[in-house]
Amino acid sequence: MTRQPGKAVKRAPDRLERRYPRYRTEFPVTLILLSSEGRQTLDAHCRDLSVAGMGVLIAEELNLGEVVALAFALPGSAQPCELRAVLRHRHGYHYGFEFLSLSELQGEALGGYLPRLKRAD
């Protein structure tokens, strides 16, 4: 069997591999913005989560690089969590935040919660 040259196949550029796996989950999140106009709270909804960040739906316009506080409780946990995060990605109303201040206790809570979830990536 002889191989004949064919047309070049265009492929989508390879996506950068994530440092940490993402998991599907849903729970309410409150975003707290601090600006020159004062403190503003926004209702949001978590769609995916990792040990390093969170993807949320927000019906609001935010700028990349903006730092916010995220307040939430993991499903099945009575322990509230509040941490600082920076906006790294946006697609429509889906925003991707990277955690900036994850305590050891918060990291352990995420580490215990995430393995029970279905992978999102």
QUITA-V876799 format. One record per backbone hydrogen bond with DSSP energy under -0.5 kcal/mol. CO is the residue of the C=O (numbers start at 1). NH is the residue of the N-H. E is the energy in kcal/mol with one decimal. If there is no record, write none. Layout:
# QUITA-V876799
co=CO nh=NH e=E
co=CO nh=NH e=E
This chain:
# QUITA-V876799
co=8 nh=10 e=-0.6
co=22 nh=120 e=-2.7
co=22 nh=121 e=-0.8
co=23 nh=49 e=-2.2
co=27 nh=46 e=-2.9
co=29 nh=31 e=-0.5
co=29 nh=44 e=-2.8
co=30 nh=71 e=-2.7
co=31 nh=33 e=-0.6
co=31 nh=42 e=-2.5
co=32 nh=69 e=-2.1
co=33 nh=35 e=-0.6
co=33 nh=40 e=-2.6
co=35 nh=38 e=-2.0
co=38 nh=35 e=-2.1
co=40 nh=33 e=-3.3
co=42 nh=31 e=-2.8
co=44 nh=29 e=-2.1
co=45 nh=57 e=-2.6
co=46 nh=27 e=-0.7
co=47 nh=25 e=-1.8
co=48 nh=55 e=-2.7
co=49 nh=23 e=-2.4
co=52 nh=99 e=-2.8
co=53 nh=50 e=-2.6
co=54 nh=56 e=-0.5
co=54 nh=97 e=-3.1
co=55 nh=47 e=-3.2
co=55 nh=48 e=-1.5
co=56 nh=58 e=-0.5
co=56 nh=95 e=-3.2
co=57 nh=45 e=-1.6
co=58 nh=60 e=-1.4
co=60 nh=62 e=-0.6
co=63 nh=66 e=-2.0
co=66 nh=87 e=-2.5
co=68 nh=85 e=-2.5
co=69 nh=32 e=-2.8
co=70 nh=83 e=-2.1
co=71 nh=30 e=-2.8
co=72 nh=81 e=-3.3
co=74 nh=77 e=-2.3
co=78 nh=80 e=-0.7
co=79 nh=74 e=-0.5
co=81 nh=72 e=-2.7
co=83 nh=70 e=-3.3
co=84 nh=100 e=-3.2
co=84 nh=101 e=-1.3
co=85 nh=68 e=-2.8
co=86 nh=88 e=-0.6
co=86 nh=98 e=-2.7
co=87 nh=65 e=-2.9
co=89 nh=96 e=-2.9
co=91 nh=94 e=-2.0
co=93 nh=58 e=-2.2
co=93 nh=95 e=-0.6
co=94 nh=91 e=-2.6
co=95 nh=56 e=-2.8
co=95 nh=97 e=-0.6
co=96 nh=88 e=-2.9
co=96 nh=89 e=-1.6
co=97 nh=54 e=-2.1
co=98 nh=86 e=-2.4
co=101 nh=103 e=-0.7
co=103 nh=107 e=-2.5
co=104 nh=108 e=-2.1
co=105 nh=109 e=-2.1
co=106 nh=110 e=-2.4
co=107 nh=111 e=-2.5
co=108 nh=112 e=-1.7
co=109 nh=113 e=-1.6
co=110 nh=114 e=-2.9
co=111 nh=115 e=-0.6
co=113 nh=116 e=-1.3
co=114 nh=117 e=-2.4
co=118 nh=24 e=-2.9
